[in-house]
Amino acid sequence: MSDDLLTRIHGTADLKALYPEQLPRLAQQMRQYLIETLAPIGGHLGAGLGVVELSIALHYLFDSPRDKIIWDVGHQAYPHKILTGRLSQMPTIRQYGGLCGFTKRSESEHDPFGAGHASTSISAAYGMACGRDLAGDNNQVIAVIGDGALTGGMAFEALNHAGARNNRLMVILNDNEMSIAPNVGAMSSYLARIITGKPYTQARDTARRLLEKLPGALDAAKRVEEHVKGMITPGTLFEEMGFRYIGPIDGHDFDHLLPTLTNCKELDGPILLHVVTKKGLGFTPAEDDPETWHGLGPYNIETGVPHKSNGKPPTYTQVFGDTLADMADENDTVVAITAAMPAGTGVSRFGKRHPERCFDVGIAEQHAVTFAAGLAAAGRRPYVAIYSTFMQRAYDQIIHDVCIQNLPVTFCMDRAGIVGADGATHTGMFDIAYMRNLPNMTVMAPKDEAELKAMLYTSATLNGPTAIRYPRGNGYGVDLQGADVLEVGKAEVLAEGDAGLVIGVGTRVRDALSAVETVRKEDGESMTLLNLRFIKPLDEAAILYHLKPGNPLVVIEEGVACGGVGEAIATLALKSGWSGPFTHLAMPDAWPAHGTQDEILRDMELDAAGILKQLRS
């Protein structure tokens, strides 16, 4: 690459040494680097491409880490990582032992706040701004929110709080054409520069001081100003919430970004800068299909086509989406709900066949659950498809609005257990613990994709809340023809023997079966293996029938040990008077690393080899 500016950037000081006229070339090189670097490994490409100029401008003008830049939904932060000394590590992003795919406090002093979920940045930034003021410091605090995160109610709670005070805080709305406003031209950018400039600000403040001395004049002047601004900008809402609204400006034009941000640095109180960007800019496939290119695996740069897993069985997500659409064909009360992830959860398949019964509520999981409760109360049968880790955000609504009222809402928790490259923030490790303790709740976990299909049909026969947890990734290629309704609370016996009882849950059943068969063939010891299927209610009769005094009891689940179903089974066994060696194989009391699912399972000794080792011990 001729005149390679990017390789000179080993930190923010190197960036600040460049001339402003060099920044567009740096942005072009950074885009090409991201496209080439992520092609073999995948990642969140679209969001990063959309904030290249904004990231450069922020680090060019502000002094990180003293100035705090907080990125909402941290997958926007790839350019930020490059500019803050992590360029050479970018090929390791989301890989085992490599960079985190999101901002992470322990990774860099330039990451003041970790973010994997959405709508958190303004709350965190306002907390930092208040902490700064209490300490008597004067650094800048900036929240960059976008990529749909402003649909989350928490963001508006934070705006409401921060706007009621006068702490200095800058909120940058990265509007990437998937949220509030359409693109705008040079006139709005010119108005934004005028509004933030010193002459305008000084004149506004001087006029305010003079008008304060005249009864009623200040209120009249404010009404006139708001009326005029309401005609030329879409910021009336933010102004009413107490923020000084600036923009919209072109987020890809340094001639707009640099002077506007420079002027914003001099303003007091809460400010909202509206920056319009294009998600995926610089890579045509990502521009044309921002949803697909939000986050994906490896892809071909020349063709712009993601690499497909040719010959692999369908994913659990695909099986869920197809099955739910089929169920809706047969039952017009079935409705589907997703929180801004129709493709990621498989609900888009349902939406194509039943658009009037498919609801995308945005990044608003709390609303999604109570909305589902309302639908159920109106005679519908809602299926709420949300990743396990994001379902945590709506726990109170699950309890208060669904379980207490015993409404027939089915929670379809994709990405349960280990998710791989997205790491701790996206790992679905708590859902067994937080769902199985709720009265009226039925909890299921399939051992394969055919059992997932059966569980979905089973859920339609239940008259109360249900949760089905299933993993990320492909199934096993089992026959998907037909679907039997399961007997509620009934486990499945997969192997029988008198050397001990092994109980597998969901994703761990297949590996447990492999280990049990190896012990039988190589060691001559036959053990009983139960596929639990129902985490709640437990098949107590089957467990106690196969549990022999003095024999070992092993429970294997892909969730946290504390509060897991292993605890319920151990309690049942002890109450029955059983005694013997008990082993609970589950996720440890620690945050998992990021890497492939196989790598993390191996580290936790929850794969077939790890289970075999435990059975032999």
Stockholm file with secondary structure:
# STOCKHOLM 1.0

chainA/1-617         MSDDLLTRIHGTADLKALYPEQLPRLAQQMRQYLIETLAPIGGHLGAGLGVVELSIALHYLFDSPRDKIIWDVGHQAYPHKILTGRLSQMPTIRQYGGLCGFTKRSESEHDPFGAGHASTSISAAYGMACGRDLAGDNNQVIAVIGDGALTGGMAFEALNHAGARNNRLMVILNDNEMSIAPNVGAMSSYLARIITGKPYTQARDTARRLLEKLPGALDAAKRVEEHVKGMITPGTLFEEMGFRYIGPIDGHDFDHLLPTLTNCKELDGPILLHVVTKKGLGFTPAEDDPETWHGLGPYNIETGVPHKSNGKPPTYTQVFGDTLADMADENDTVVAITAAMPAGTGVSRFGKRHPERCFDVGIAEQHAVTFAAGLAAAGRRPYVAIYSTFMQRAYDQIIHDVCIQNLPVTFCMDRAGIVGADGATHTGMFDIAYMRNLPNMTVMAPKDEAELKAMLYTSATLNGPTAIRYPRGNGYGVDLQGADVLEVGKAEVLAEGDAGLVIGVGTRVRDALSAVETVRKEDGESMTLLNLRFIKPLDEAAILYHLKPGNPLVVIEEGVACGGVGEAIATLALKSGWSGPFTHLAMPDAWPAHGTQDEILRDMELDAAGILKQLRS
#=GR chainA/1-617 SS CTTCCGGGCSSHHHHHTSCGGGHHHHHHHHHHHHHHHHTTTCBCHHHHHHTHHHHHHHHHHSCTTTSEEEESSGGGGHHHHIIIIIGGGGGGTTSTTSCCSSBCTTTCTTCCSCBSSSSCHHHHHHHHHHHHHHHTCCCCEEEEEETTGGGSHHHHHHHHHHHTSCCCEEEEEEECSSSSCCCCCHHHHHHHHHHHSHHHHHHHHHHHHHHTTSTTHHHHHHHHHHHHHHHHCSCHHHHHTTCEEEEEEETTCHHHHHHHHHHHTTCCSEEEEEEECCTTTTCHHHHHCTTGGGSBSCEETTTTEECCCTTCCCBHHHHHHHHHHHHHHHCTTEEEEESSCHHHHTHHHHHHHCGGGEEECCSCHHHHHHHHHHHHHTTCEEEEEEEHHHHGGGHHHIIIIIITTTCCCEEEEETBBCCSTTCGGGCBCSHHHHHTTSTTCEEECCSSHHHHHHHHHHHTTCSSCEEEECCSSBCCCCCCSSCCCCCTTCCEEEECCSSCEEEECGGGHHHHHHHHHHIIIIICCCCEEEECCEEESCCHHHHHHHCCTTSCEEEEEEEESTTSHHHHHHHHHHHTTCCSCEEEEEECSSCCCCSCHHHHHHHTTCSHHHHHHHHHC
#=GC SS_cons         CTTCCGGGCSSHHHHHTSCGGGHHHHHHHHHHHHHHHHTTTCBCHHHHHHTHHHHHHHHHHSCTTTSEEEESSGGGGHHHHIIIIIGGGGGGTTSTTSCCSSBCTTTCTTCCSCBSSSSCHHHHHHHHHHHHHHHTCCCCEEEEEETTGGGSHHHHHHHHHHHTSCCCEEEEEEECSSSSCCCCCHHHHHHHHHHHSHHHHHHHHHHHHHHTTSTTHHHHHHHHHHHHHHHHCSCHHHHHTTCEEEEEEETTCHHHHHHHHHHHTTCCSEEEEEEECCTTTTCHHHHHCTTGGGSBSCEETTTTEECCCTTCCCBHHHHHHHHHHHHHHHCTTEEEEESSCHHHHTHHHHHHHCGGGEEECCSCHHHHHHHHHHHHHTTCEEEEEEEHHHHGGGHHHIIIIIITTTCCCEEEEETBBCCSTTCGGGCBCSHHHHHTTSTTCEEECCSSHHHHHHHHHHHTTCSSCEEEECCSSBCCCCCCSSCCCCCTTCCEEEECCSSCEEEECGGGHHHHHHHHHHIIIIICCCCEEEECCEEESCCHHHHHHHCCTTSCEEEEEEEESTTSHHHHHHHHHHHTTCCSCEEEEEECSSCCCCSCHHHHHHHTTCSHHHHHHHHHC
//
